[in-house]
C-alpha cells in the first residue's frame, strides 16, 4: 500500500510539474477565456446563480453549467486567468492517477505505470491542460467513467451487492459531467448508458435511478430552459435539422471520413503518443487500424476486460462518422486516455512485456525531452500582465484604446485591468478630453495597434513609448503625463 501511495504521489507531482512549469508563459488567454471570466465576474458581482454554461462551438445553443461551477472554485481564490489554468492542470494531473489505478486494478501494475506516465508526458495532453477551457477536463471524466463502469461490471466481491449500486451511481455522474463540459462528452455519456443497458445487471430500478440522477445534475439547465421558452432545446433541434442539409454534406460520408482518418487522426495519434511526429503518427495509425480490425473479427476470443475498450473505440468512430461538421483536434480529447491504454495493451501483447517496457521507456524519455512544457510560448498573457504592472504604478491615470476588435486584445486588457488593485480613474478614457481639461487624471495611457496608432488626434511625439521588450507585440503603449 505504501508503494502504491508513493507511485500515485509521484505521478501526480510529475504530471503537475509538466503542466504548471512556467505556466504564465504558456497560458492561452483568448476570447473564450475572457468570455468565461467576464461571465463569472458578472454573476459573482450580481449574486446570481449560474444556470447556463458556455456556448457550444457549433450551433446556436449553450452547454449545461458544470464548467462554470468548476471555474467558480478557482475564481473564489483568485480572479486571475492563472487560477483557473492551475485548476485545469490539477484535473489533468488527477487523470494520470485514475489511469494508473484503473490499469492496476483491471490489467497489470507495470502497464498501469506506463500508461499513466505516457498520459503525463503526452504532448497533446500537456498543450490542452495549461489554460482554462471547458473541453479540457473531459479526459479525466472519461477515465473516471471507465473506472466506475469496470467496478460495476467486473469487480464485485461476494456479498457486497450494495457496492455495485454506488459504482453505477458514480459512473452515471462522471459520464453526465463529461457531457456537460462539451458535447463531445455525448460519446461517453451514450456509451455508458448502452453498456449498462445491455449488461445482465440492468433493471427497472437502475433505469429510474439513471434518469433521476441525470435530471438532478441537469436541473440548473432545465430551470433556465423553462424560464426562457426552451431556447437551447430549440437551438439543438435546429442544428440537428440544419446539419442534414446539402451544404453540410461536404463534411459527411465515406470520402470525408477516410480523409479524417488518414490525415487528422494520424496526426492526433502522433500528438498524443509520439512527440507530435507525423510519420510516427501514420505508423501508429496503421498499428491501430490493423489491430482493431483483428480484434473486431475475433471479438469473442478477446479478454472480457478489453472488450469495453474495443467497443468504445468502435462506437466513437461511429459517432464521429455521423457528426456532420469539421473534426477539429480538441473534439478528440475524450479519446486520449483510451488511446494510450489501448496502445499499451496491444504493444505488450504483440512484442512481449520486456520489449514493450523498453519501447515505452524510450518513448517517454523522448516525449519529455521534446515536451511542449519547455517549448515556444504565447506572449499575450505575459505582455498584458507586465504592461499592467507598469501602468498601475501611476496614480490618477486612465487608459484609452485603439485596437481592432477581431483579436480580442482590448477585452483581455480590460478584464485584467478590472482586477488590478490600482484601477484607472475612468473605465473608458476619452483621450482628447482628458488631455485638455480633466483635473482628476494626471496620466493617460494610449494602447494602439501598430497599424492604427496614428489615428489619434493627439501628437504621439508628445508621449513616451513604454518599452515592453522582450515582450513586444503589435500593440504599442504611449504614456502622456498631463
N, C-alpha and C positions, 0 to 999 in steps of 0.2 A: 504493500500500500504506500509506503514512504517513497519507494522508487517511482511509482506511478505519479504520485503528487509532484515529485521533482521534475518529471518529464512534462507534466501539464504546465507547471510554472515556467519551465524553460521555454516551451513552445509559445506560451502567451507573451512572454517578455521579448523573445526573439522576433515574433510576428509584429509586435507593437513597435519595437525599435525600427524595423524597416519601414513602418508606416508613419511614424512621427519624427523621424530623423530630418532635421531642418524643415519641419512642416510648414513654417511660414514662407519658405522658399517655393514650395511645391503646391500649395493650396490653390485650387482653381476657384476663382472668385468671379463668377459670371452672372448673367441675368437671372438664372434660376435660383442661385444662392441669395441674390439681393431680393428677389421676389419673396422668397420664403422668410427671410429675416424681417422685411417690412411687414409681412402678414402677421408674424408673431408679435412684433413690436406694437402693431396696431391693436391686436386683440388683448395683449397684456395691459396696455395703457387704458383701454376702454373697459377692461374687466369682463370681456365677452368669452363665452365658452366656444371652443373650436369645434365646428360641426363638419367641416369640409377640408379635404386635403388638397394637394397641388393639382394643377390642370394636367390632364393626360397629354402625352406628346403628339397624339393624333386625335382628331375628333374634337367636338365642342362639348366636353364633359370633364368632370373632376373625379379625383380619387377619394376614397374614404380618408379620415383624418389621422390615421395611426402615425404617419411620418411626422406630422406636426406635434403629436404628443411626445414622440422621441426627441425631437428638436427642443421642445419646451424644457426637458430635463437638463439639457446643456445650456439653454438660454437663461435659466434661473441662476446658474453660476456665473455666466459671462455673456454679454451681448455681442462679443466679437465673433466674426466668422470662424476663428480658430477653435472656439469652444465646440461648435457643432462638428467641425472637422475632426477633432480629437474623439468625439463620440463615435463617428463612423469608423475611425481607426481601431477603437476599442472593440466595436462589434465585429469587425473583420478579424481581429486577433482572437476573439472568442470562437469564431468559426473554426480556426485551426484546432482548438481544443476539442470541439464537438466531433470533428472529423477523426481525430485520434481516438476518442472514446468509442465512437461508432465502429471504426475498423477493428479496434482491440476486442470489443465485445462480440462482434459477429464474424470476424475474419481472422486476423493474426496481428500480434503486437508489433512485430518488426515492420510489417506492411503498414500498420497504423501510424507508426512514427514517420515512415517515408511519405505517406500520403499527406499527413498534416504538415510536414516540413515543406513538401512541394507546394502546398497551398500558401504557406507562409512566404515563400520566395517567388511565387508566381508573378511575373511582370504585370499581367492584366489585373490581377487581384490588388497588387500594390498601387497601380495607377488609379484604380477605381475605389480606393479606400482612404484617400488623403484629402477629401473635401466632402462637404455636406450635400448630398443629393439623394432623393428618395429611392432610386433603384439600387443603391449601393449595398444596403444591408440584406438584400434578398438571398445571397448565398448562405448566410447564417440561418435564415428561417427555412430554407430548403433542406439543409443538412439536419436541422432540428426535426423537421417533419419526417425525414427518413429514419432518424434515430427512434422517434416515438412509434413510427409505423412498424419497425422491426421488433421493438419491445412488445408491441401489441400482437404481432403475428407469431413470433418465434420464441421469445424468452420469458415464458411464464412458469415460475416454479410451481410444483404441485401444491394444491391447497391455497393458492394465492390469487383467486379469480378476481378479487377486488382491484388488484393492480392493473389488470387489463383495462378496466374502466378508466383509470387515471391516465394510462398511456393513450387511450383513444381520445380522451378529452384534450390532453396536451398536444397531440398531433393535429386535432381539429383546430386548435387555437393557432399553432405555428403555421399551418397552411393558410388560414384566413389572414394572418398578419402579412404573409408573403404577398398575397393577392392585394391587400390594402396598400402596400408600398408601391407597387407598379403592376400594370395589367399583364405583364409577362408572368407574374405570380399565379395567373389563372392556370398555368400548366400544372404546377404542383398542387394547386387547390383542387382541380378536377381529378388529377391522377390519384390523390389521396382518397377522395370520395369513391372513385371507381374500384380501387383495390379493396377498400373496406366493404363496398357493396357486394363484390364478387367473392369475398372470403366467406368461409363457412361460419365465421364468428359474427356475422351481421344479423341484426334482428330489428323488430319494430321499435323497441326501447332505445336502441342506439341511434336509429334513424331520427327519432324525436329529439334525442339529445343533440345530435348533429345540427339539426335545424335550429333548435333553441340557442345553442352556443353561437352559431353564426349570426343569428338575428341580434343577439345581445352585443356582439362585437361590432356589428354594423349599425347599431342603434343611433349614434350621432348622425350618420349619413342618412338614415331613414327619416329622422326628425327633420333634417334640412330639406329633404325631398318633399315631405309632407307640407312644409311651410312655403315651398317655392314651386308648387304645381308640378312636381316631379320633373324638373328641368333637366337634370342629369340623365335620368332614365330615358327621356325623350332624345337627348343628345346621343346616347349609346345606341338606341334603336335606329336613329337617322344615320349614324356612322356605319352600322352593320348593313343597312339598305344601300347606302351610297357606295360601300366597298364592293358591291356586286355589279356596279356599272362598268360599261366598256372602258371608260377612262382608267379605271383601276386594274383592269385585267392584264395590263402590261406587267404588273407585279405578281402575276399569278400563273400557275401552270407549270408543266414539267420543264420547259426550257429555262424559265427564270429560276426554278428551284435547283436545277443542275448547276447553273451559274453561281448561285448562292453557295452550294456545297463546295464546288471546286475553288472558288476564289475567296469568299468571305469566311466559310467555316474552316478552311485550311489555315487561313491567317489567324483565326480565333484560336485554333489548337496551338499554333506557333507562339501566340502571345500568352497563352495560359501556361504552357509547359516548356517551350524551347527558346527562351530569351529573345522572343519576337523575331525568330528566324523563319522566313517564308519557306525556304527549301525544306527545313526540318518539319515545318507545318504540313507540307504536302506529303512527306513520308509518314508523319503521324496520321494524316487523313487516310492514307492507303491502309495502314495497320488497323485503323479504327473501322473502316468500311468492310474490310475482309473479315476481321474477327467478329464484328457484329453480325455479318451475313451468316457466318458459320454457326454462331450461337443461336440465331433465329431458326436455322434449319435443323439444329439439334437441341431445340429448347427443352424437350422432355428429359434429356440427359444432363442438363445443367444443374448445378447445385442450387438448392432452394434459396439460399441467401443471395445468390447472384441474380435470380430471376426478376425481382422487383427493379433492380438497376437496369437490366436489359429492357424490360417493358417500359420503364420511364424514358429511356433514350429513344425507343421506337415511338412512343406516344408524343414526345417532344417534337420529333421531326414531322409527325402528322399534324400537330398543332401549328408548327411553323409553316408547313406547306399551305395550310388554309388561311394563313394570315396574309391579306392581300395588300401589303404595303412594303416598302423597302425595309430590309432587315439590317438595322444598324448594330454595331458591335455590342453596345450596352444592353440590347434586347436579349443577349445570350448570357448575361451574368448569372442567371439561375442555374446554368449548366456547369459552371466552373467546378464546384466540389465533386459532382458526379463524374465529370470527365476525368478528373485527376484520379479518383478512386478506381474508375474503370481501367485506365491505363496501367495503374499499379497492379491490378489483378491480372490483366491479360499478359503483361510483360513477365510477371512472375511465373505464370503458367506456361508461357512459351519458352523461356530461356532458363528457368530454374531460379530458386531463391538467391543463391550466391551471386550469380551473374546479374540478376535484377538489382540486387543491393548495390553492386558496383556501378551499374549504369546510372541508377538514380542518384547515387552519391556524387558522381561526376557532374550530372545534370544540375544538382542543387548547387554545387560549387560554382559552376559557370553562371547560373542564374544570379547568384549573389554578386559575382564579380562584374556582371553586366547589368545589375539591377537598376531600374528607374529610380530607386531610392537615392542613388548617387549621380544621377544624370543631369541633363539640362532642365531648367526650371522656368516657370512662368513668372515674370517680374511684376505683374499687375498689382497683386496684393501688397507686395513689399513697397512698391513705388507709392501707392496710396497711403499705406501705414507710415512710412518715413516722411513723406511730404506733409502729412497732417501733424506729425510731431513738430516740424519746423514752423508750420503756420500757427499752431495753438500756443506757441511760446509767447506770442504777442497778446496784448490786452486791447480790447475795444477794436476788434477787426471785423471785417465781413468779407465774403467771397463772392466773386462774380464768375459765371461760367459761360464759355462759348465753345461748345463741344457738340459734334454730330451725335444725334441720339442713337444711331444704329449700333454703336459699340458699348453702350450702357455704362461708360466710364463715369458719367455725371451722376447716375443713380447710385453707383457704388460709392463714389466720393461723398455724396450727400448722406448716405447711410452711415458711413464711418465718421463723418463729421457730427452726425446727430448723437453719437455715443461718446464723443470726446468730452473730457472733463471741462475744458475751457472752450465753450461753444461760441460761435460768432454772435455779434450783436443782433444781426438780422439773418434769417434763413435765406432770404433772397436779396441780393445786393445789386441795386442799380448803380453801376459804376460811375456814370456821369454825375448823377445827383449827389452821391456821397463824396465824390471827389471835390465837388464845388462847395457844399454847404452844410453837411450834417456833422454837428459837433460831437455826436456820440461815437463816431467812427474815426479812429486815428490811423488805421491801416486798411488798405483794400488789396486783396489778392485776386488776381485775374488769371483764371485757368482757361487756356485756349488750345484748341487743336492746331497743330502747326500750320495746316493749310488755310486756316481762317483767323489766325491771330490778329492780323492787321485790320480786321473788320471793325474793331473798336474805335469810337470817336476820340479816344484818349491816345496821345502820342506815347508809344511803348518805350521810347527813349527816356521818358521821364521816370520810368520804373526800373526796378532791379530784377534781372532774371535769376531766379533761385537755382543754384547748382544742385542737381539731383544725381550726379554721376556716382557710381556706375549704373544707376537705375534710370537713366534717361528713357523717356517714352515719347510718343507722338504728341503728348500734352505738355505744354510749357506753363510755368508758373511765374508770374510777374508780381512783384511787391511794390505798392505805391504808398509811401508814407505821407500823410496829409498834414 
